[in-house]
Amino acid sequence: RGRGRARGRARAARAPMQDASMEEAWTAQFKSAQEALRESKFFDGVQFINACMEAYGKALGDEDGRIIKDPEAFVAALGGTLADGHKERLKQMYEVRGDIISGLGAHRRAAADYAAAKAFAGASEALTVKQQSAEEAAKGPKKLEKIPVTVITGFLGSGKTTLMNRILKENHGKRIAVIENEFGEVGIDDALLEAGPMTTEENIIEMNNGCICCTVRGDLIAGLKRMVKNSSKTGKPIDAVLIETTGLADPAPVAQTFFADDFVQQKMALDGILTVADAKHLVAHLDEEKPEGVENEAVEQVAFADRILLNKTDLVDEAELDEVEKRIRRINEAAQIRRCRYSEVPMDFILGIQAFSLDKILEMDDAFLQDDADHQHDDRVSSVGIHIQGQVDQNKLNDWIGWLLKEKGVDIYRTKGVLAVQGMKEKFVFQAVHMAFSGAPQKAWADGEEKVCKLTFIGKNLNREELESGFKKCVV
């Protein structure tokens, strides 16, 4: 039966294209791809050349998309059966795609495209040179001329902000810019971040009430551009950028941002995707059933990681840690894993690692560069933000928080807040992950500073009215 299907495809490949509209469609896409290449709009070029080749491949009987996913298999299946006209067109398509994908940094994939172009074109010195150059570039990282960007991801409460603070306070001599993304409608993390000696407030951008993998992705691009332009104006170069995503972010669309926007692609390069994993709660989040069509963000965060910090190891025993690592390895075999407490890891494990590889991502997800926006969050998950002027009674607050986490803690993924407590000179900062709660006084309120309470709850099936009324009862 397999040989019969192959003969059927061969007959389709030899047959001329009958549908003029089909030919017109792929021709227009090919011209658009060439134009995008000339203008160095590589991400746009990928969309055009892939659409062109998919249409052409289907007309030749390639229903599995091997023309893009597996050029070598496509050549082996159809190469010997094609008329010279088809071979010349495919040679041109593969060469253009190789040039475009090489411009994005996927050199190994580009080398495969050049090899396919050579298979259809015969001996070609120019294609041989391109293939060899791509293979050489794919061997390893070179000196980075762009601003390196580190994306820090991980589920809610895993320890991302703690890691950010460690990096910012470390004596590494780097001038670091920060983008902080919160899912909640009330910003809390800006109060939790502690700028280091090389990080000033103007280099910290906060994005609230949305996820940079979808709803505020445009804000991410605008923020990155603003950082570069401000750096040029002030004459203070940025050595690195840290992006802390919300715990509900899928890292794939965030990573795609660095290829989708021309300005960002020219000025910045992904250094690595770091995932902070909560050793105690990770498995439960990996196993959580999601509605149809909704991705499990915890799984995506592990799958796309270049480095994984297996954090909060003090909350589980050695046997449990081994099981968590096994679960991680079933999803991601390649990422380096470092066990830690309080997100404490050496800086050379997380900065300047040049670990992100577009080739590796395309092997895992061949649709990574596809320009679509179909990422869906679980609509059962929401945030409730509370912002109230005044102070709270500590005893009432403790009783209410204790009751809330005991009764609702399974569904409350994350709680965090900065509170004004009666009789306390400092701001009281607290955080909770499910039922685990911690809090302590931190910076003192400044003279004349208005005392307010800000807190955010993120979880499933939250009752806004119940949370607001419960907290208001704690206010003095």
N, C-alpha and C positions, 0 to 999 in steps of 0.2 A: 504493500500500500504506500510506503514511503517513496519507493522508486516511481510509482504511478503519479504521485503528487509532484515529484520533481520534474517528470516529463511534461506534466500539465503546465508547470511554471515556465519550463523552457519554451513550450509552444507559445505561451503568452508573451514571453520576452522577445521572441523572434518576430512576432506579429507587429505591424506598424501601429502607432497610436491612431485610433479612429476618431476620438473625441477632440475636436478642435478647441472647445472651451477648456478642456483639461490641459492641453498643451499651452494655451494662452495663459492659464493660471500659473503654471510652474515657471513659464518664461518671465512673467512679471515679477514673481518672487525672486527669481535668480538675479534679475537686473537690480532689484532693490537691495539684495544682499551685496552685490558688487559695489553699489553706491555707498552702503553703510561701511564696507571695508575701506573704501577710499577715504572716508571721513573719520576712520578709526572709531566708529560707533559699533563696537564689537558685540555688545549684548543685543542690540537691534538686529545686527547681522545674523546672529545665531537664530533668531526667530524666523527671519526670511529664508535662510538657506535650509533650515530644517523643514519648513513648510514646503519649500520647493522640492526637496529630495523625497519627502514622504509621498507627495503627490506623484512624482515620477516613479518611485519604487512601486507604488500600488498599480500604476499603469503597466508595469513590467511583471506584475504578479507577486510582488513581495508584500504579503499581507501581515507579516510578523514584524515589520519595521527594522529588519536587519541592515538595511541600507545605511542607517544611522547607528544603531546599537552595536552592530558587529560587522564592520566593513569587510573583514577577512572572510567571514562566512558568506556574505553577500556575493563577493567576487567568486568564491569557490562554487557557489550554486548556479550563478548566472553568467559569469564572465565569459565562458567559452561559447555561449549560445547567442550572444548579442551581435547585432549588425554594427558596422563601423560607426554609423551615425550615433547610435546609443552610447557606444564606448567613448566617443569624443565628448558628448555631453556630460557623461558621468565623470570623466577625467576632469573637466572644468569644474563641476560641482564639488568634487572631493578636494580639489586644490584650493578653491575659494573657502570651503569649510575649514580646511586645515589652517589657512592663513588667519581666519577669524578666531578659531578656537585657540590658536597659538597666541593671538593678541590678548586673550583672557588669561593665559597662563596654563592651559591644559595641554602641555607639550607632548605627553605620552599619547593622548587621544589625537593630537594633531599629526604625530608621526604615523599613526595607523591610517589616517585619512590620506596622507601623502603616499603611503604604500599602496593604497587602493587606487589612487590616481595613476600611479606608475603601472599598476596591473592592467589598467584600461588603455594607457597611452603607449605602452612599450618602453623602451629605453629612453630616459629623459635625464640629462645631466642636472637641469635646474631643479627637478623634483627630488633627485637624489640628494642634492645639497640641502634642500629644505628639510627632507626627512632626517638627514644626519644632524642638522642643527637642532631640530626638535628633540631628537633622541639624546643629544648632549645636554640640552637644557633640562631634560626630565631627570637627569642623574642626581641632581641635588640642588639645594638652595645656593644662590649667589648673594653677594652683598646687597642688602636691602636699601634701595634708593627712595622708597616711598615711606610714608608714616605707618608704622606697624600698629595694627588694631587687634586688641584681645577682646573677645566676646565671652563674658562670664554668664553662664546659664546654670540652671538647676531648679528643682521644684521648690515651692514655697517653704521657707524656713530651713533650707539646707545649709545656710551659712555664707551666702554670697556677699552680703554687706560686710560681714566680718572679714572675709578675704580682701574685699576692696580696701578696708581700713588698714589691713596689714601692708598691702602694697603701697598705699599712699604714705604711710608713716615710715616705710623702710628707707634706709640711707643708700639708695641706689643711684642718686645723682641725675635721675631722669625727670624731665618736665612732662608731667602726665596730665592729659585732659580726660574728663569723665563725663559719660552720659548715663544718667540714672533713669530707668524706666519703671514706673509703678502701675500696676493694674488698678489700684484703688483710686477713688475720686478725690481723696484727701492725701496730700503728699506727706510722708513720714520720713522716708529714707534720707532726705536732705539733712534732717536733724541728726540722723545716725551716722552720716559720713563725717569723717574728721580729716580735713585737708592737711596734707603734709607740707614740708618746707618748700617743695617744688610745685605745689598745686595751689592755685589761687581760686577764689570764688568765681571769677569770670570764666574759668576753665571747667566749671561744673554746670552741666545742663540737666535739668530734671524734666521728665515727661510723665504726666499723670493721666489717669482715667483712660487707659487704653494700652494696647500691646503693640510693640514695635514690629511684631511679625505681621501685623495687619492694619489696625485702625489708625495708628500714629506712625506708620512707616515713613510717610512723607516728612513728618517732623524729624525723624532720625536723619534723613538725607539733608534736610535744611540745617540741622544742628551740626553735622559733620562739615558742611560747607562753611558755616559761620566760624567754626573753630579754625579752619585753615586760613580764612581771610583775616580773622582777628590776629592770628599769629604773624601774618605778613605785615599787617599795619603796625603792630607793636614791636616788631623785630625780635620777638621772643619765640624761638622755634619750639614746636611740639615734638617731643621725642617719642611719645606713644599715646595711644588712646585706649581707655578702658570703657567697655559698654557692659553695664549690668542690666540684664533683661529681667522682666517680670518672671516670676516662677511659673507662669502659665504660657510662656513663649515657646513656640516651635523655632529652634535655631536656624532651620533651613532658609526661610524667607529673610531672616536677618543677615545671614551669610550672603544670600543672593544680592542683597543691596550693594555689595562691594563690586559687583559686576554689572548691575543694571543701570547705574548712573555713571555717565561718562566722566564727570568731574571727579567723583569719588574714586572711580576706577583708576584714574590717572594719578591721583595724589596719595591714595592710601592702599594698603594691602593687608589682608587678614593674616595675622601672625599665628593665631590659633583659637580654637573654641575650647574653653575650659568648662567642664560640668562639675558642679559641687553636688555630691550625693549624700543624703542623710542616711547613715548606715541603719538607723532604727526604723525609718519609715519608707525607705525606697521601694522595697519589695511590694508593700501594700499599694503604692502608687503605680508600680508597673503592672500589677494585676487588676487594677480598677477597670471595670467594664464601662465603656463609653457608648453613647448613643450612636446609631449607624451614621457613618459619614464623618464622625468626629475623631480626630487623631488623639492618641494618648500622648500628651506632651512629655511626660516623664520618660517614655520609651524613646521619643524623638531626641530628647536631650542627651540620653546615653548614646544613642546610635551615631549622632553627629559629632561627638566629642573627640578631640585630639588628645586631651589629657583629662583624667577624672580624679577628683579629690574625694576619696571615700572618707567623709567627715563624721564627726561625733562618734568615733570608735569607742569612746569611754562608756557609751550607753548600751553596748551589746558585748557579748562574750566572743571568744576567738572562733568558736564553731559557727556562730551566726555570721561573723564577718566573712568566713570562708564561703558560706552559702550565698551571701550577697555578691561577693566577687564572681562566683560561678554564674549567677543570674546576669551580671553585667557582661561577662564574657560571651554568653549566649547571644547577646545583642551586638556587642562590639568587641571583636577579637584583637583589634590593632591598637586601641588607645592605651597609653601608659596609665597605670593606676597607682596612686600614692595614698596610703592610709594616714589619717591625721586627726587631730583634735583641734577645735577652735580655728579651723582652716589654716593651720600653721604648716607651711611648706616652704622649701627654699625658693628664692626668687628665680633662679635659673631653671626651675621646673615649669614656670608659668609665663615668664617674660622673655622676649627675644628668642623664641624657640623655633620659629619658621616651620611650624608643624602642619599648617593647613595646606591641603593639596586638592586643587580642583579636579585633577585626574582621579584621585581616590574617591571623591564625592560622586563624580559621574559614573564610576564603576558601581557604586552603591545605589545611586538614584539617577538614572539616565535622563529623567525629566527635570533635574535640578535647575537648568537654565531656561526652562519653559516659563514664559511670562504670563502667569495667571495669578489669581487672587482668591483661590477656593479654600483657603485655610479657615476652618471653623472651630470655634471654641464650644465647649460644653455649655449650653444655655442654662443648665441647672446651677452653674457656678457664677457667682456674682460677688461684688464687693459692696460693703456698707461703710461709708465714711461719716464720722461724727466730728464736728468742730464747734466747740462751745466755749464762750467766755466764762471765766470764773475758775474756782478751785473745787477739788473733790475731797470728800472725807475718806481718809485712808481705810478705816475699818469697814465702811460701807462698800468701798471699792473692792477690797479683798473678798468680802462675802459674795458680792455679785459676780466677780470674775471666777471665783471658785465654783459657784453654782453653775455658771454658764459653761465652763469647760468640762465639768462633770457630766452635765446633761446633753450638751450639744457638741462636745469636743471632737467626736468622730467626724462630723461634717464640717467643722471649722478648721480649714487647713492652716490658716495663718491669722494671728492677731498681733498688732503692734501699735504702740502709741507713745506720745510725749505728753505728760500730764503735769498740771499745776496742783500740787497736793497741799492742803491746808497745813501750815506750820513747818513746811519744808522750804528751805532757801534755794534748793536745786531743782532742776527739771527732773521729773521721774520718768525714766525711759523703760518701757516693758515690752516684752515679746513673748509670744506663745506659738508653739507648733502642736496642733491637736490639743492634748491635755497637758503638755509640758510647758510650764510657765516660768519665766524669770524676769526680774526687774531690779533696777537700782537707781539711786540718785546720780546725776551726772553734772553737766555744767550748771552753774548758778544763773538764776534769772538776772538780767542786767537791770540797773537802776532805771526805773521808768518804763521798763518793758511790760507790755500788756500780758497778763497771765491768761493763757488759754489752754484748753485740752483738745488734743487731736488724736484720734485713733481710727484704725481701719480693721475691718474684719473681711476675710476672703474665705469663701466656702460654698458648700452646696445648700440650696434651698434656704437661704438666709431670710429671716423675718425682720425687715428693716424697722418696723414700728416697735416690735418687741425689744430690739437692741437699743434703739434710741430712748425709749421710755425707761428701760432698766438702767442705762447709764445716767440719765437725768436725775434719777432718785439718789445717785451718789454725790451730786453736786451740792455744795454747801449753800 
